[in-house]
Amino acid sequence: MTWLTVKEAAERLRVSPGLVYKWCEVGELAHSRFGRSGCRGTIRIDAAILDEFATEQSKPAVKATKPLAVASGGSRFTQLNPKRLNKRTVPTSFSSVG
């Protein structure tokens, strides 16, 4: 079993150490803490677990089953009201400037 520091794990994954700390904090990345009782300790990550984590992270996201519907005009924004878009609203607190 080979233990890696957070910095070594970050270099291996090509991410920042802060992101590795975040993954450890939220429980996404299994880790161990070494140190005296009552102290926070030093985080160490098993190299085999890190490799497994990297493999899981590199899997492609689930693809959408069908593409988004696009209106015949080529735009997905079919519910916009052109009359409303042409109005310029000014908040009452700013309407009378000085």
Long-range contacts (C-beta under 8 A, 24 or more apart in sequence): 1-46, 1-47, 1-48, 2-46, 2-47, 2-48, 3-32, 3-44, 3-45, 3-46, 3-47, 4-44, 4-45, 4-46, 4-47, 4-50, 5-42, 5-43, 5-44, 5-45, 6-43, 6-45, 9-45, 9-50, 12-50, 12-54, 13-50, 13-54, 13-57, 20-45, 23-53, 28-53, 29-53
